[in-house]
């Protein structure tokens, strides 16, 4: 298995990772933290996928995809924090005024988990942000210790995976997801 991580500029591959079985469904499409809540609530059904298709045509694209051969097997959302809802979050603090990038969603397709793909996605997202000039990357993973995490809510990642990638605890938050506190972790790229 050779995992290649590259920018998420091919919408069909992004749809494979994030899209619903039914095009009319109102699934997240990883927009919940990317766009203002008013717009997120207004986009319904196929309009959500159309919005993501447009994001895939922009520079930089909305994140990175992991491929095993030619098959898309993982997704990570990464963008400047100033372009996300984390810019105005009351629960996730700002550590300083550095124009950091946020890495807030890591998803691996069923059938491909437990193969190191999430580690490749984190590393690939960091390299993507570095190539865009990011001075640092932040993540907001679950601080779950050894407790199991519901896979539906594991999109934020877990602390030990970010520690393994070189991220350090930068601040506590008041955010809780799936019963676990979230922490702010940062990797300085300067």
N, C-alpha and C positions, 0 to 999 in steps of 0.2 A: 504494500500500500504506500503510494506516494501522494501526500497531501500538498496541493498547491493553493495558496491563498492569493487572491487578486481582487482588484476593485470591482464593486457590484454595479457594473455598467450594462449587463445583459439582463433585461427585465424578465425574460423567460426563466432564467436561473433563480432570480429573486422570487418570482412567483412560486417556483417549486418549493422554496423554503418557507415563505410567509403567506402565500395565498390560500384561500379557502377551497374546499372541494366544490362548493357551490359559489359561482362568481357573484351572486347577489348577497352573500353573507356579509355581515358587518364585523369581520375579524379585525384584529389590531393592525396588521400589515406593518408593525413596528413604527406606527405614526403617533402613538399616544404621548411620547415624550419629545417627538420631533417638531410637532406643530402646535399652535395655540389650541387650547381646549375647545374654544368656540368652533374653530374650523374642524377639529377632530370630531366633534359631535354632529356637524353639518354634513360631512362626507359620509355617504351611505352607499352600501352595495358596491356596484362596479366602479363608482367614482373613487373609491379608496384605492383600488388597483391602478386606475388611470393616473391618480396623483403620484403613486410610487413609480409608475412607468416614466413619468416626467422627471422625477428625481434621478432616475437611472441615466437619463440623457444629459444631466447637468454635470458640471465640473466643480468640485469633486463629486463623485457619486455618493450615495447615502451610506456606504459601509463597505464591507468586504465579504467575499464568499470563499469558502473552502471547497475545493474540488478533489475528488478521488478519481483519477483518470479524467474523463470528461463529465463526470456526474457531480452536480452540486450537492454537497452533503452538510454544509454548515454556513451560518450567517453571523456577522457581528455588526452592530450599528455603531458608528463612530462619526462624530461631527464636532465642530467647535461648540463648546458649552453655550456660548452666546446665541447659538442658533437653535437651542433646545429649551424645553420647559425648565430644565435644571438651572437656567440663568436666573429664574425668578422664584426658585423653590424656597419655601420656608422651612422645609424639613432637611434639605441637603445644603449644608453651609458652604459659603465661599471661604477658601483658605486664605486667599490673597487676590490681587488684581491681575495675576498672570493670565493671559488669554489661552487657557487650557482647552483641550479637547475632551469630550465625554465619550466613554465607551460604556453603553448601558444595556446592551442586549447581546447575549451569546446563545445561539440556538444550533443544535445538532439534530439532524433528522433521525427519527426512530430507525433502528437497524444499523446505525453507524456510530452509536454511542459507545463509550468505554474503549476508544481507539486513539485517544490523544487529540482528537479534532478540536476540542475547545481550547486546548493549549496552543495549537497552531493558529486558531482564529484570534486569540488574544495577541500573540506575537505578530500576526499579520496586520491586525488593526493598529497596533503600535507603529509598525513600519509605515503603514499607509499615512497615519497622522504625522509622523516624522517627515515623510516626503512632501507633505503639504505645509511644512514649516511649524508644526505644533511645538511649543516649548516644553509641554508636559501633557500627559494623558491621565485623566481621572476615571475611576470606576466606582460603582456604588453597590458592591456585592453584599450578599447575605453573610453575616457572621454567625454561622450555624454550628461551629465546633465540629463535633462528630455526628450531630443529629442529621437524620435523613431530611431531604428537601423534596417537596412535591414538585415533580418535573414540570408541571404547568407553570409554576412560579419560579423556577430556577433560571429563568432568562437573565436575571441580573448577575448571575455568576455567584461563585462562592469564594470566600476569602482566601482559602489555601491555593486555589488556582491562580489568583492574582499575585499572591506572595511568590509563588513558583516562577512567575513571569517578571519578578523584580519590583513589583509595586510595594509601597510601604503604607501603613496606616497613617493617614493625614489628619483625620477628624472623625469624631462620632457624629451620628445624625439622629434625628428623631423619627426617621422613617422605619417602618416595620413592614416586612413582606413575608407572607406565608408563616407568620408567627415568629420570624427571626429578625433581629435588628439588622439594619444595613449600616455599613460604615463607608466612609470616603477613603479611597486608596488612591495614591498618586505615584506615577513614574515620571521622574524628571528626565527630559530629553536634551537638556542643554549641555 
